[in-house]
Amino acid sequence: MSGPSDSYSMRRGELARRTDAELVSLAQRPPDESAGREAVAELFGRYQERIYLWCFRRVRQHELALDLAQDVQLNAYRALPG
């Protein structure tokens, strides 16, 4: 028997195979559409560690690097057209 988590992991697998450009296109959908939210989560997940490490190398403080990385991702999201 398959449940909601099965369909979620299937969608996550489908999103993982998408290009960044495809995910950005999906992310530009209205925020109430789950496909858009899931695309944003996938896209941010791909770059979260890279962004954090970049920030950490500059400030050398874990908590500050986390805050900066979050700010970077939030600004990237807000900069999406649409």
DAFEN-V922274 format. One record per backbone hydrogen bond with DSSP energy under -0.5 kcal/mol. CO is the residue of the C=O (numbers start at 1). NH is the residue of the N-H. If there is no record, write none. Layout:
CO	NH
CO	NH
This chain:
3	6
3	7
4	8
5	9
6	10
7	11
8	12
9	13
10	14
11	15
12	16
13	17
14	17
15	18
19	23
20	24
21	25
22	26
23	27
24	28
26	29
30	33
32	34
33	36
33	37
34	38
35	39
36	40
37	41
38	42
39	43
40	44
41	45
42	46
43	47
44	48
47	51
48	52
49	53
50	54
51	55
52	56
53	57
54	58
55	58
55	59
56	60
61	65
62	66
63	67
64	68
65	69
66	70
67	71
68	72
69	73
70	74
71	75
72	76
73	77
74	78
75	79
77	80
